[in-house]
């Protein structure tokens, strides 16, 4: 019987994947589902973030993320890599040093070239810049914006293309699905990089959504097309659909399935939507409950690894495509 990944391949897409982390791997049930063929792609949830990979200016610590790379190789899974330049999960030296434009440029170059160099040939996609926008579409404050202005974005793409010319380079953000001004900001970012004559290959829609609150399919599809019309691909990179209040209701669980299917339909409707990654497949390890207490159960599997109605709805839909 085909898993989600094979069904999605049969529908013409490149992958159906999941985020995962080394800390989850000792759990045998988790491992068995992760490696069962349901997921043909993985993304390290935390271990490739700046604080994990370069905790001080002179140390690079690749061991944890390397385990995810080995796992992908073992399981023959595509590896999406996450993330190079982000305001969050930065080590303290990045936040506290008195950078000048030239010293911060040198740091960006060194971080990107060391990290992408280490994973060269392994990462098929990289989230180069993550979450650079406020909800109103303006640039989000960060050390990078403060010292270098919006030019840090094309600069990061330039360094990334130099470090691994084969990797697909993405801008990645959340709420693009539901916030037109923010989606317009991401259009501006794609153009900013293109106008600087730098390579950008894709826009990642994180897809942290809420049950019953998705835009209509036609709107979601139109939003994706705003980017593919600029010549870049799109993907859902961190999909989870949380119940707004817990415990969830039977009706909410049905709606969650409808919503997972809507996202999948949107990706299928857009030729250059290449894949979907869920941000963990089990509620056991989902970030949502910890960050937004009282909401959650956002994943396709329960915390006890039962497949949910949303899983079956998605599977049934893909079988019918
Ligand atoms: O590893 C430490 C551990 O040593 C410590 O004891 C513990 C105590 O708080 O914290 C652990 O670190 C946590 C880390 O996850 C690993 O579990 C951090 O506190 C926690 O903040 C961190 O949360 C991650 C979050 O990004 C950080 O912003 C989530 O797991 C991860 O799912 C989430 O992922 C982000 C994407 O990267 C970008 N898009 C949004 C998405 C959801 O927030």
Boltz pocket constraint, residues with backbone or C-beta under 6 A from the ligand:
constraints:
  - pocket:
      binder: B
      contacts: [[A, 45], [A, 46], [A, 88], [A, 89], [A, 174], [A, 206], [A, 238], [A, 287]]
      max_distance: 6.0
